[in-house]
Amino acid sequence: QRPQERTSIPACFFAMRAAMSTWVAVLAGTAPEQIHLALGMTEDTMSVAWVTQDDTPGNVEFGEAETGKLSSVEVGDSRAFTLDANRTWYTHMAIMKDLQPNTKYSYRVGGKGGYSQVYNFTNRRQGAPYRHVIFGDMGSACAFSICEACTGDSEICNATTCAGKKNGLILEAEEADIMTHVGDFGYDLDSNGGTTGDNFMRNIEQLAAKVPYMVSHGNHEDTHEKLAHYIERFRSQPSNAEPPLFNSKNGKTTNSLYFSWDYGLVHYVSMSTELWSLVGDLEVNVFSFLKWLKKDLARAQANRKNVPWIVVHGHRSIYCSCDQDCGIPAWWIRLEMEPILMEFGVDFFINGHEHNYERSYPMHKGKSTKSTKNPTAPMYVVTGAAGSHEMHEPFNRKQPSWSAFRSNSFGYSRFFVYNSTHLHWQQVQTDPTQFPESDYGRVIDDVWIIQENHGPFSEDKAPQGEACPTEAHCPNRSHDHWLPLLDIGAHSHSPGVELIQQFRQQHGDMAYAGRLAQLQKWARENLAPGAEWKDGGLEWEDVREDGSSDGVGVTELV
């Protein structure tokens, strides 16, 4: 529908840089909050982390849920975070030990300042299919994938906000075995004196206190302060990195810029693609990572009989087709990573960064094959659409032959591991901005992957052709929901950059500026009525520095 016809899109198009009164919440008292689980270093352990205002070391009390008793206690640690203006706060971590597989546990964390509510989790559930949830680029505001009640009016979308809701990630938290967030948290963890980070961690507590919440590092965690927030808030990750510690601006602690773990039949590798942007130091950098990665994947390859599937995840793309991120920036990472993924037979590379979803066919060096049975090369998935104030990202490039499906509606990915040979992949839509509530939670991409020959991929057997040489071979595989908001190319399959250029050539720059101004005016009046508005508050992704459709921004035209 055209913008003037819509009346019920949430206020996230109107994204404020400055803090609004409903956005800011400070740490309250000494009670624990922002509770989140992470897998332990061994299968009989689980890490739990939380935050307080004081430095009193707390503990975790836990026990088998069926007994109704929290009979075991493990003491936690305490680390001060001192980089936020006018406050010091503390992260805590404790490790629950001697856990039995396939067993439900109850736990709470705290100490002298009070205890949290009691949460439950199941340690290493047994019984296929195993449910893995993965997504990227989720803010505090506009976190549409958590539940359908999340909006852009507030950074708060916690358990109270989502009470009574039954779809989205809150549903997955009741059924998933593991969740993985592939970079860009909160937008940003250090914003508004760190309170945006607090709100984000409170929001995900309703997920992460029930299911291990695994992570990888994104570009919104790049500056010294942002990186320190990421490192400290997620220092409970089961890092086996070499070297094991990283020295952020807040001090030396767990190196969570790269690490790996096994869950059931899947070996996961978390990596920071920001290492190619010179994030790190003399000890932790792209060279230390690549050396460690080859050793880690060699061990995983040797253990393929027990853990056959391999998933590597990071933040930036190796392959994508939306904008200039998919050019030189992707090539720069691909140059070193693609040969390694081939050598060790990695099944999936999964990332965020692009605020859309795109799944590739099995591919190598741009060549692809349509079959997902016994693929002879990795598959690449972009899943950076969980929801943030940077909104949708248009597809400004023609869809390549290797692209199996792409959509820029909000959503998250999940896959079900049935056994050593069968994996079921889905993309779930969670977009209230352009779709009716009845569409929230619907599956928009669904595919089975069968791999009977786990192991290294060879150049001579890699794909050599094109999965979709023409649109007729693979119809209905690209879904751009952004351009219709401008009433440009609503039913066209041409890439956005061409449609915008065509419009400006036919009607002139002033007409295009008028179209953008009309959209902004409509957004101000309909998406956040009564809210304070400032120039630059809207952040259409195609006019941002990292995704410009034609190099000319809204503010230059309007």
Salt bridges, closest charged atoms under 4 A:
GLU33 OE2 - ARG202 NE 2.78
GLU61 OE1 - ARG108 NE 2.87
ASP77 OD1 - ARG235 NH2 2.88
ASP84 OD2 - ARG87 NH2 2.92
ASP84 OD1 - HIS229 NE2 2.86
ASP137 OD2 - HIS315 NE2 3.88
ASP137 OD2 - HIS355 NE2 3.19
GLU172 OE1 - ARG131 NE 2.65
GLU172 OE2 - ARG414 NH1 2.68
GLU174 OE2 - LYS210 NZ 2.72
GLU175 OE1 - ARG131 NH1 3.00
ASP177 OD1 - ARG125 NE 2.75
ASP184 OD2 - HIS220 NE2 3.93
ASP184 OD2 - HIS315 NE2 3.09
ASP188 OD1 - HIS220 ND1 2.62
ASP188 OD2 - LYS226 NZ 2.83
ASP190 OD1 - LYS226 NZ 2.94
ASP198 OD2 - ARG87 NH1 2.73
ASP198 OD1 - ARG233 NH2 3.10
ASP222 OD1 - HIS217 NE2 3.71
GLU225 OE2 - LYS249 NZ 2.56
GLU232 OE2 - ARG79 NH2 2.73
GLU242 OE1 - LYS295 NZ 2.92
ASP262 OD1 - HIS267 ND1 2.55
GLU274 OE2 - ARG316 NE 2.85
ASP296 OD2 - HIS267 NE2 2.79
ASP296 OD1 - ARG299 NH2 3.90
ASP325 OD2 - HIS353 NE2 3.56
GLU338 OE2 - HIS364 ND1 3.45
ASP347 OD2 - ARG304 NH2 3.19
ASP347 OD1 - HIS454 ND1 3.80
GLU390 OE2 - HIS220 NE2 3.47
GLU390 OE1 - HIS355 NE2 3.77
GLU390 OE2 - ARG544 NH2 2.96
ASP431 OD2 - HIS392 NE2 3.40
ASP439 OD2 - ARG442 NE 3.84
ASP445 OD2 - ARG359 NE 2.75
ASP446 OD1 - HIS424 NE2 2.64
GLU459 OE1 - HIS364 NE2 3.11
GLU459 OE2 - LYS365 NZ 3.85
ASP487 OD2 - ARG2 NE 3.24
ASP509 OD1 - ARG504 NE 2.95
GLU525 OE2 - LYS521 NZ 2.63
GLU532 OE2 - LYS534 NZ 3.99
GLU539 OE2 - ARG17 NE 3.20
GLU539 OE2 - HIS389 NE2 3.60
GLU539 OE1 - ARG544 NH1 2.86
GLU541 OE1 - HIS355 ND1 3.63
GLU541 OE1 - ARG544 NE 3.63
ASP546 OD1 - ARG544 NE 3.87
ASP550 OD2 - ARG504 NH1 2.12
